[in-house]
Amino acid sequence: MAAPAAGHENTVNKKLTAAFCTYNRAARLPGLIAALRAQDCPIPFDILVVDNNSNDDTPEIIGQLSQQDGVPLHYAREPTQGIPYARNRALEECLALGSEYMLFMDDDELPGEGLLAAAFDALEREGAECAGGRVEIVFAPGQRPPWLEDELLGFLAEIDHGTEPFWIEDRSTPLWTANIAYRMEIFARHPDLRFDPRYNRLGHAVGGGSDAIMFRAMVDRTIRIRYRPDMVVEHYVDDWRLKRRYFLKLHFIAGRKHGQFQTGDYARTLYGVPPFMISQAIGHWFKTATMLLGRRPGVLRQAMNGTHAMGMIWGRILRHRGQAETA
C-alpha cells in the first residue's frame, strides 16, 4: 500500500484517548489504569472506561481512581449488553471528547512500555489511519496446559506479525481491538463504520468477532493500516478459556455467524444448507476420528475445523428460518 508519511504536523491541541471496555473486572482496574497513567505520550492523553453493565464494584473503583492525580479518567456506562455496543459507545465518547486519536485495549491486559508513543508515531508521523501491534499472552506459573500448542495462541488473541513494521494491504495479517489505534477522523468520515452488533458477545461469554468484521471493513475501504511491532500489550488469560471445550465452542459460534451472516444464496439446499457443507463437516469429523485413533498430533485443531463446519450448517439453518419467517 502506497501510504506516504504524513510528516511532522502541528500537534498543538491534539489529544489521544486510551480506551477500554470492561465487565466485572473491578479488581484489575487499579493496576491497568496506573499502568496507562505511567505511559509517556508526545501529546496530552486521557483514559476512557466504558462499563458494560458490570454488577461488581467497577463504578465505585473508577470513581475513586478518577479523584487521583494524574492523567484524566473518564467513565461511561453502556446499558445495552454486548461488546459491540460497548465498543461503539467508546467511539462516540471519543468523538465527543474531541480526541484526534484513540487507542483500544482490553481490560484483561497491561500496556507495554512505549505503547502510546508508538501508536502516536504511526498515526501522526507515518500517516496511518489505523495501527496495531503485538499481543503477548502471559501465563501464570503452571497455568498453561500441556496440550495448548503455540499455533492455538492466536485464538486467545495473540498477535505477532514479526519484528518489522509494514503496511497491511489484505486480510492475511489481522489486528484486533486488544491492541489497536485509530485516527478518529475515519469514524466521522464514515458514520456507518461501526462494530457490527450481529457479532455480539455478552459479558465473559464465548464468541464475538465484531473486531474481525471491523478489520475487514477497513481493509475493504482501503483505510491505511500499519503494523507496529513496538506497540505491545500483555494479555492475561482467564482459566476458563484454557479448556479444550472453549476452543471448540469458539469455532462453532464463529462458524454459525459466518453461515448465518456472510454466506450467499445457493441453487441446491436442504433447509438452507448446501450439500457441500454437509460433506465438508463429515470429512472434518472423519479426519478428526482418524487422527484421534492414531494418536496423531493436532487433533484439537482438526476438531475445531469440525465444529466450525457444524456451526456453518446451523447458521445456514437459522438463516433459512429467518428468511421463511420474513416471507
Disulfide bonds with the S-S distance in Angstrom:
none
